[in-house]
Amino acid sequence: MNELQSLKDIFKDRLFKIPDYQRGYAWTKRHLKDFWEDTVNLPIERFHYTGMLSLKKVDRTVWKNWNDDGWLIEDRGYKPFHVVDGQQRLTTFVIFIQAITELIKSLPENKDKKDEEIYLGSFSLKSIKEEYLVVQRPPQFIIKTYKFSYEVDNPSFQFLKYRIFKEPNSGTIQETFYTLNLENAKNFFVENLNNFYQEFGIKEIETLFKKLTQNLMFNVYEISDDFDVFVAFETMNNRGKKLSNLELLKNRLIYLTTLYEEDELKTDERNSLRTKINDAWKEIYYQLGRNKKNPLNDDDFLVAHWIMYFQYTRQKGDDYIKFLLEQQFTPQNIYAKTEVKVSSIQEFEEVIESEETEQEEDDVNGIEEEIIMRSKLSPKEIENYVNSLKSAAVHWYNSHNPTNNSDLTDKESLWIDRLNRIGIIYFRPLVTASFLSQKITTEQRIELFQAIERFIFVTFRLSRAFATYRNSEFYRAARKLRKNELSINQIIGILQERMNYCFYTLEESEKTYFDYTYFQTFIDKKFKRNLGFYYWNGLRYFLYEYEMEKVRQRGSQKIDWKLFVKGEKDRVSIEHIYPQTPDHKEWIRSFKDQKDDNKKFFQGSLGNLLPLSQSINSSLQNDCFADKKNPKFNDRNDKIRQGYLDGSHSEIEVSNYDEWNADTILDRGIKLLNFMERRWNLKFEDEQSKAELLFLDFMLEKEETE
């Protein structure tokens, strides 16, 4: 352990590389805010202990392949290091410095000046860049050597170089979850530095730079050659922002490649396997971060892949990572050897055996075999595993982002989008696995997606099964499907069988009908709180699908699902046509013949609920039906509110009713249930059953008495 060093000392004559077993940049806005406030609030006369920086000196056999860096090491005596611990802070530091240089360069007084002519205090912009960011090799200045970079071809370094450091002529840059963090950090410091400059001026920027480079202190620890750097990495990164399990697994797999003996894994094979691990993780993090607005959780992906690749268990918590790191990918599985028989001569392709000539395997046809020792976990098993992770990542992304996705057919996109909208629950591994077998056709996948969507709607949204109903069975099905041990038709058959409890058959007709009693019991509880169908968690999906059927028939989509599904507290997208507070005289007239106790059933019944094409619910409020149907104009004849007549297909359909009363609510409710029968292939026994489910069966009783 050396004495405390400032960043100015640390960067003197050193080159820093992030090794391939490291994760990318993981700091979030919370970490950046803490770093900023620590620096800004630090008194200029005081020092701040920032933590430990653990480094491992890079051997010549490695750095001699660094094309743009060797000249600094050989000509100027720079020392190359791998950053084992402290990468997040160093990355933040160089982004902070870059943002400061850009701020200085942009000031009006520095317009058209060269870097050596621009100063921050007594430091020229050229010297700041050379000390902390990049050095150019004279005399041609073609080669640029970055003081802080990545060892292997890494999307993070390309992004850092071209998007953060502003090097021109980038070409195509692959973006990942980690590059998104780099971009967010750059934006954070640019915004805060500009605000800081506007409020305090250039002198305080000088002070900030001095504190950043001279007052932040590190313990710098150089790891010796005989110390296991991979174990150090795992241990050290359990402090601060912990490694995700996916990050930890990458380090472990690269570590394992170093443990095989030469006769089991030759040097070129070792390098090839290590490259495949890096390529796999590059692809994984590209896919996880591909949608910047909604980056995917890496541990969720790892759990899903574990389900598809290994055997799912019902244990909770982190059993998947314990399995991977404590049972599957362990040093013990490489050190512990198992016997393998190897023939000393070429075996015959066919061996004809009979009961009379049957022999021990070792003696067949005179072939002699020797026993050699091999690791329990072979390099090939590691290769197969990382290749599977790599290929699964693409489909994992597609399963979350099906819309306008060129990797999917239109029908695949449609049905995966439906699964996401209804709530895919535990079926995402099964959906992903359906893309991993070349034996499965697009048509078969679509049949599977249709069956899953129907299962979710009937079993969970209507028949109110627990969220974990049969989850273990379908997790296991995902693995069997990936391994071609279970066909699409077999899985569809299982889905159908697990829905049998939702249906009943009449002996006299042998016809099968939907058993709505589970759903009716659920809605009854909602009505007891004066809520009814309005608080059914399948309502929005159901009404949206009803609207989409009309869109396919007539064209022109007017309801955007993203606007339609607002937060739990904001339910303005669903309109009670007959309002919950029916004060208007027209409502009083239309329902004057109905008992007060029954009015809540009309208000909360399915047929009285209407999805709106825009947020006009608050403006309609308790208006009478005629006012809700028609647009509203001001004195200048300008439309100030849209009505049902120029709304969505569902709104236009409702506007075709002359008036809105008990009969129309029942009529529209039955229309909606007829659609449910068509859409999800289920059948109600008769009109009475539908009226009962709508909680309006008293209307039919009234008709009979009349």
TACOR-V275270 format. One record per backbone hydrogen bond with DSSP energy under -0.5 kcal/mol. CO is the residue of the C=O (numbers start at 0). NH is the residue of the N-H. Records with the same first field share a line. If there is no record, write none. Layout:
CO = NH + NH
This chain:
4 = 217
5 = 9
6 = 10
8 = 11
10 = 12 + 13
12 = 78
14 = 80
15 = 148
16 = 18 + 82
17 = 150
18 = 21
27 = 31
28 = 32
29 = 33
30 = 34
31 = 35
32 = 36
33 = 37
34 = 38
35 = 39
36 = 40
37 = 41
38 = 41
42 = 45
47 = 49 + 216
50 = 218
51 = 53
52 = 54 + 220
53 = 83 + 84
54 = 222
55 = 81
58 = 61 + 62
59 = 63
61 = 64
62 = 65
64 = 66
65 = 68 + 69
68 = 71 + 72
69 = 73
70 = 74 + 75
71 = 75 + 77
72 = 76
77 = 79
78 = 14
79 = 57
80 = 16
81 = 55 + 83
84 = 53
85 = 89
86 = 90
87 = 91
88 = 92
89 = 93
90 = 94
91 = 95
92 = 96
93 = 97
94 = 98
95 = 99
96 = 100
97 = 101
98 = 102
99 = 103
100 = 104
101 = 105
102 = 106
103 = 106
106 = 109
107 = 110
109 = 112
113 = 116 + 117
114 = 117 + 124 + 125
117 = 124
118 = 120
119 = 122
121 = 123
122 = 119
123 = 127
124 = 128
125 = 129
126 = 130
127 = 131
128 = 132 + 133
132 = 146 + 147
134 = 144
135 = 137
136 = 140
142 = 136 + 144
143 = 145
144 = 134
146 = 15
148 = 17
151 = 153
153 = 156 + 157
154 = 158
155 = 159
156 = 160
157 = 161
158 = 162 + 163
159 = 164
160 = 166
175 = 179
176 = 180
177 = 181
178 = 182
179 = 183
180 = 184
181 = 185
182 = 186
183 = 187
184 = 188
185 = 189
186 = 190
187 = 191
188 = 192
189 = 193
190 = 194
191 = 195
192 = 196
193 = 197
194 = 198
195 = 199
196 = 200
200 = 203 + 204
201 = 205
202 = 206
203 = 207
204 = 208
205 = 209
206 = 210
207 = 211
208 = 212
209 = 213 + 214
210 = 214 + 215
212 = 7
214 = 47 + 216
215 = 6
216 = 49 + 50
217 = 4 + 219
218 = 52 + 220
219 = 1 + 221
220 = 54 + 222
223 = 226
226 = 228
227 = 231
228 = 232
229 = 233
230 = 234
231 = 235
232 = 236
234 = 237
235 = 238
236 = 242
239 = 241
243 = 247
244 = 248
245 = 249
246 = 250
247 = 251
248 = 252
249 = 253
250 = 254
251 = 255
252 = 256
253 = 257
254 = 257
255 = 258 + 259
260 = 263 + 264
265 = 269
266 = 270
267 = 271
268 = 272
269 = 273
270 = 274
271 = 275
272 = 276
273 = 277
274 = 278
275 = 279
276 = 280
277 = 281
278 = 282
279 = 283
280 = 284
281 = 285
282 = 286
283 = 287
284 = 176 + 288
286 = 289
287 = 295
289 = 291
290 = 293
291 = 294
296 = 300
297 = 301
298 = 302
299 = 303
300 = 304
301 = 305
302 = 306
303 = 307
304 = 308
305 = 309
317 = 321
318 = 322
319 = 323
320 = 324
321 = 325 + 326
322 = 326 + 327
323 = 328
327 = 329
329 = 332
330 = 333 + 334
331 = 335
332 = 375 + 376
335 = 375
337 = 373
339 = 371
341 = 369
350 = 352
353 = 357
359 = 362 + 363
360 = 363
362 = 365
363 = 366
367 = 343
369 = 341 + 371
371 = 339
373 = 337
375 = 377
377 = 381
378 = 382
379 = 383
380 = 384
381 = 385
382 = 386
383 = 387
384 = 388
385 = 389
386 = 390
387 = 391
388 = 392
389 = 393
390 = 394
391 = 395
392 = 396
393 = 397
394 = 398
395 = 399
396 = 399 + 400
401 = 404
403 = 405
404 = 407
408 = 412
409 = 413
410 = 414
411 = 415
412 = 416
413 = 417
414 = 418
415 = 419
416 = 420
417 = 421
418 = 422
423 = 426
424 = 427
426 = 430
427 = 431
428 = 432
429 = 433
431 = 434
432 = 435
435 = 437
436 = 439
438 = 440
440 = 444
441 = 445
442 = 446
443 = 447
444 = 448
445 = 449
446 = 450
447 = 451
448 = 452
449 = 453
450 = 454
451 = 455
452 = 456
453 = 457
454 = 458 + 459
455 = 459 + 460
456 = 461
457 = 462
458 = 464
465 = 468
467 = 470
469 = 473
470 = 474
471 = 475
472 = 476
473 = 477
474 = 478
475 = 479
476 = 480
477 = 481
478 = 482
479 = 484 + 485
480 = 483
486 = 490
487 = 491
488 = 492
489 = 493
490 = 494
491 = 495
492 = 496
493 = 497
494 = 498
495 = 498
496 = 499
498 = 501
499 = 502
501 = 514
503 = 512
504 = 506
505 = 509
510 = 505
512 = 503
513 = 515
514 = 517
515 = 519
516 = 520
517 = 521
518 = 522
519 = 523
520 = 524
521 = 525
522 = 526
523 = 527
525 = 528 + 530
526 = 529
530 = 533
531 = 534
532 = 535
535 = 538
537 = 541
538 = 542
539 = 543
540 = 544
541 = 545
542 = 546
543 = 547
544 = 548
545 = 549
546 = 550
547 = 551
548 = 552
549 = 553
550 = 554
557 = 559
558 = 560
559 = 562 + 563
560 = 564
563 = 565
566 = 569
568 = 570
570 = 573
572 = 574 + 611
574 = 576 + 609
576 = 578
580 = 582
583 = 586 + 587
584 = 588
585 = 589
586 = 590
588 = 591
590 = 593
594 = 597 + 598
595 = 598 + 599
597 = 600 + 601
598 = 602
599 = 603
600 = 604
603 = 532
604 = 607
605 = 608
607 = 576
609 = 574
613 = 615
615 = 619
616 = 620
619 = 622
623 = 627
624 = 628
625 = 629
627 = 643
628 = 644
631 = 639 + 640
633 = 636
637 = 633
640 = 631
642 = 645
643 = 646
647 = 651
648 = 652
649 = 653
650 = 654
651 = 655
652 = 655
653 = 656
658 = 660
660 = 664
661 = 665
662 = 666
663 = 667
664 = 668
665 = 669
666 = 670
667 = 671
668 = 672
669 = 673
670 = 674
671 = 675
672 = 676
673 = 677
674 = 678
675 = 679
676 = 680 + 681
682 = 513
685 = 689
686 = 690
687 = 691
688 = 692
689 = 693
690 = 695 + 696
691 = 694
695 = 698 + 699
696 = 700
697 = 701
698 = 702
699 = 703
700 = 704
701 = 705
